[in-house]
Every structure is written in structure tokens, then in C-alpha cells.
Amino acid sequence: MLVQTVLGTALLWWVLITGLAGVLLGWFLPRIVLRYSPVADEPQPAPSRPLLMAVTGFLFALLTAVLGLSWELPAYLFFAGIAVVLTIIDLRHHLLPNAVVLPTLGIGFVLLAMAATGDNAWGALLRGVLGALVLFVLYLLLALISPAGLGMGDVKLAAVLGLFLGYQGWGALFVGALLASVLGAVVGLAVLVSRRGGMRSDVPFGPSMLAGALVAVLWGELLAWEYLLPGLA
């Protein structure tokens, strides 16, 4: 009982520390968003710094609470920060810049390779690479079939998400892909109902992909094998 109490207290402190680190990172994110946003004739103002600080701090604290003090935690904290940046850029400009997406794939692989080294989890790293390939090919086929629905930015982002979700497990990969589709459909329906757009409205899909992936990182394996695919566990 004493050991559990000490470990619980240590985790609580780390949740607070990483949450504060996320808040600090959020202070710089508006500058990063503007740096990687396309140049427009009428430059948009910087996104709300307090909002990004709150969101990033919350995500960092939540990831630490769920994943614990693990070797994989730094990789997923990095992913959360990138997810916030890409979400804002895609919502504003309907663009997922290569200058952010492609380095994320490389850095993410390095961080997950470090995690695999610490945990001796080379199978998880291989699964992550396969997950990146699977989602990339799937989204590429969907983009070729329906180019109006998906852009190449979404296809490249799919490889990033496949890497991080595949490392967690095939259940997380399945849940992440499923939630992306569900959230995308809900957003599209909301646009129609609110009469802010029609069937051909260009609704960015990146935020739905990223939101679904974050949920899947946290609870994807549980949702997949306990609720969605219990017979296959």
C-alpha cells in the first residue's frame, strides 16, 4: 500500500509537471502556427495564445495520467503538440504543410525507436511502421477514388497517425481510423444543418483525423478489444 501511494504521488507530480510544460509550449505555438501557415494577401491574426496554452497543457497532463512514466511518453507528448499546430493550420487554411507533417514522421520514428529500445518493444516499432504503411495506402486509395474528399496532405498525415497508433496496437489503429471517419461525418453533417455550407463544402479532414488519433492513443486498445471487437481479442 505504501509503495502504491508513493508511486501514485510521483505520477501526480509528473502529471502536474508535464501539464505545466504543455502550457509553456502552448505559449510558443501561435508563433509556430504563423511560421508554417501559407502567406496570404491578408495575413490572419495569431491564434489565441491562452486557448493553445490550455489545450496543450490539458493534453500533456492527460497523456501522462494515462500512459504513465513510460518510455513512449515523450513520443506522444511530441505528437500532441504537433496535433495542436496542424489542427489550427488546417482549420484556418485547409492545408497540412509538408514542412510539419514530413519531419513529424521522421522525428516520431526516432522517438518511438528510443521507446522500443527502453522497453525492448521492437515488435511494437515494427507494428508502427506497418501501421504507417497500411494507413498511407488506405488513404491514398481513398484520395484517388474521391479526390474531392481527401487531399494529399491527409494521405501523408495518415502515415504519421499510422506510426503512432500502430505502436500502440492494431486495436488503436482501427479505432483511430474509425473515429476519424465518424468525426468527419459529424462535422460535415453539422455544416449542412447549420447551413454554413453544402454537400461540396471544403471541410478540412485533418482535425478529425488528429482528434480520433489522440482518443485512440489514450483508449484505443480498450475500446477496440472490450467494446468494438471483443470476439477477436
SULBELRA-V960996 format. One record per residue. N is the residue number from 1. RES is the residue in one letter. D_CENTER is the distance of its C-alpha to the mean C-alpha in Angstrom with 1 decimal. Layout:
N&RES&D_CENTER  N&RES&D_CENTER
This chain:
1&M&35.8  2&L&36.1  3&V&33.6  4&Q&31.0  5&T&31.8  6&V&31.4  7&L&28.1  8&G&26.8  9&T&28.0  10&A&26.4  11&L&23.0  12&L&23.6  13&W&24.5  14&W&21.4  15&V&19.2  16&L&21.3  17&I&21.2  18&T&17.5  19&G&17.2  20&L&19.8  21&A&18.1  22&G&15.0  23&V&17.6  24&L&19.3  25&L&16.3  26&G&15.8  27&W&19.4  28&F&18.8  29&L&15.7  30&P&18.0  31&R&20.0  32&I&17.1  33&V&16.0  34&L&19.7  35&R&20.2  36&Y&17.7  37&S&18.7  38&P&21.5  39&V&25.0  40&A&26.5  41&D&30.1  42&E&29.3  43&P&26.7  44&Q&24.4  45&P&24.5  46&A&21.8  47&P&19.2  48&S&20.1  49&R&20.0  50&P&20.6  51&L&17.8  52&L&15.1  53&M&16.9  54&A&16.8  55&V&13.1  56&T&12.1  57&G&14.9  58&F&14.1  59&L&10.5  60&F&12.3  61&A&15.1  62&L&13.4  63&L&11.6  64&T&15.0  65&A&16.9  66&V&15.3  67&L&14.9  68&G&18.0  69&L&19.5  70&S&18.3  71&W&18.1  72&E&14.5  73&L&13.5  74&P&13.7  75&A&11.2  76&Y&8.5  77&L&9.9  78&F&9.6  79&F&5.9  80&A&5.8  81&G&8.6  82&I&7.5  83&A&4.9  84&V&8.2  85&V&10.3  86&L&9.1  87&T&9.2  88&I&12.6  89&I&13.9  90&D&13.2  91&L&14.7  92&R&17.6  93&H&18.4  94&H&16.8  95&L&15.7  96&L&12.9  97&P&15.1  98&N&15.8  99&A&16.6  100&V&13.0  101&V&11.3  102&L&14.1  103&P&14.5  104&T&10.9  105&L&11.9  106&G&15.1  107&I&14.1  108&G&11.5  109&F&14.4  110&V&16.8  111&L&15.0  112&L&14.6  113&A&18.1  114&M&19.3  115&A&17.8  116&A&19.6  117&T&22.7  118&G&22.7  119&D&22.3  120&N&24.2  121&A&21.3  122&W&21.9  123&G&21.5  124&A&17.9  125&L&17.3  126&L&19.3  127&R&17.4  128&G&14.1  129&V&16.1  130&L&17.5  131&G&14.2  132&A&13.2  133&L&16.7  134&V&16.7  135&L&13.7  136&F&15.0  137&V&18.5  138&L&17.7  139&Y&16.0  140&L&18.8  141&L&21.3  142&L&20.0  143&A&20.0  144&L&23.5  145&I&24.7  146&S&23.4  147&P&22.7  148&A&22.9  149&G&19.9  150&L&17.4  151&G&17.5  152&M&17.2  153&G&14.3  154&D&12.4  155&V&14.0  156&K&13.0  157&L&9.3  158&A&10.0  159&A&11.4  160&V&8.5  161&L&6.5  162&G&10.0  163&L&10.6  164&F&8.2  165&L&8.9  166&G&12.5  167&Y&13.1  168&Q&12.8  169&G&15.0  170&W&16.0  171&G&15.7  172&A&12.0  173&L&11.7  174&F&14.1  175&V&12.6  176&G&9.2  177&A&11.4  178&L&13.8  179&L&11.8  180&A&10.5  181&S&14.3  182&V&15.5  183&L&13.6  184&G&14.5  185&A&18.0  186&V&18.3  187&V&17.4  188&G&19.9  189&L&22.4  190&A&22.1  191&V&22.8  192&L&25.8  193&V&27.1  194&S&26.9  195&R&28.7  196&R&26.5  197&G&26.2  198&G&27.5  199&M&26.6  200&R&26.0  201&S&23.9  202&D&21.1  203&V&18.1  204&P&14.9  205&F&12.6  206&G&9.5  207&P&8.7  208&S&9.3  209&M&7.2  210&L&3.9  211&A&6.0  212&G&7.3  213&A&4.7  214&L&4.7  215&V&8.3  216&A&8.8  217&V&8.1  218&L&10.5  219&W&13.0  220&G&12.4  221&E&15.5  222&L&17.6  223&L&17.0  224&A&17.7  225&W&20.8  226&E&22.2  227&Y&21.9  228&L&20.8  229&L&22.4  230&P&24.8  231&G&27.5  232&L&25.6  233&A&24.8
